[in-house]
Amino acid sequence: MARMRLHSVGADSADAQEALRTLLRGAGRRFASVLTALQVSRMMRVLSSFSDGDLAKLGLARSDIPQHARWLVLGDVAGDRVDRR
């Protein structure tokens, strides 16, 4: 009959915990990225529903919608930080 070999809890457990933390951090970043993309997409949809006249009142052209939607969601476009308080 084969003998079971018991490993010490120390190094193997720490390696497994670090691997799990790394995996969860990566999954969290990916989830945040997907969520941001969805928010920007929804904002683009809302802005796209505005008439050309309404966009003009806001100082926007249709071609500005993607960048403006990103700015509204993130507050940071092309490295320009914006305080939206």
C-alpha positions in Angstrom: 0.0 0.0 0.0 1.3 3.5 -0.9 2.3 5.7 1.9 0.9 9.2 2.1 3.5 11.9 2.5 2.6 14.8 4.7 4.0 18.2 3.6 4.8 20.9 6.0 2.2 23.7 6.1 4.9 26.4 5.8 6.3 27.0 2.3 3.8 25.0 0.2 0.9 26.7 1.9 2.5 30.2 1.5 3.1 29.5 -2.2 -0.5 28.3 -2.7 -1.8 31.4 -0.9 0.3 33.7 -3.0 -0.8 32.0 -6.2 -4.4 32.4 -5.2 -3.9 36.1 -4.3 -2.3 36.6 -7.8 -5.1 34.8 -9.5 -7.8 36.9 -7.6 -6.0 40.2 -8.3 -5.9 39.4 -12.0 -9.6 38.4 -12.0 -10.4 41.6 -10.1 -8.6 43.7 -12.6 -10.3 42.0 -15.5 -13.7 42.4 -14.0 -13.0 46.1 -13.4 -11.9 46.5 -17.0 -15.1 44.8 -18.3 -17.3 46.9 -16.0 -15.6 50.1 -17.2 -16.1 49.1 -20.8 -19.8 48.5 -20.2 -20.2 51.9 -18.4 -18.5 53.7 -21.3 -20.6 51.8 -23.8 -23.8 52.8 -22.0 -22.8 56.4 -21.8 -22.0 56.4 -25.5 -25.5 55.0 -26.1 -27.1 57.7 -24.1 -25.1 60.5 -25.8 -25.8 59.0 -29.2 -29.5 59.2 -28.5 -29.3 63.0 -28.2 -30.2 65.1 -31.2 -27.5 67.1 -33.1 -29.0 70.2 -31.6 -28.8 68.9 -28.0 -25.2 67.8 -28.6 -24.4 71.3 -30.0 -25.8 72.9 -26.8 -23.3 70.8 -24.9 -20.5 71.8 -27.2 -20.2 68.4 -28.7 -20.2 66.9 -32.2 -21.1 63.2 -32.9 -17.4 62.5 -33.4 -16.8 63.7 -29.8 -19.1 61.1 -28.3 -16.5 58.3 -27.6 -14.0 60.6 -25.9 -16.6 62.5 -24.0 -18.3 59.3 -22.8 -14.9 58.0 -21.6 -14.3 61.4 -19.8 -17.7 61.2 -18.1 -17.1 57.7 -16.8 -13.4 57.9 -16.0 -12.7 61.6 -15.6 -9.3 61.0 -17.2 -8.7 61.2 -21.0 -5.3 61.3 -22.5 -3.7 61.7 -19.0 -5.7 64.8 -18.1 -7.0 64.3 -14.6 -10.4 66.0 -14.0 -11.9 66.7 -10.6 -15.6 66.0 -11.0 -16.6 66.9 -7.4 
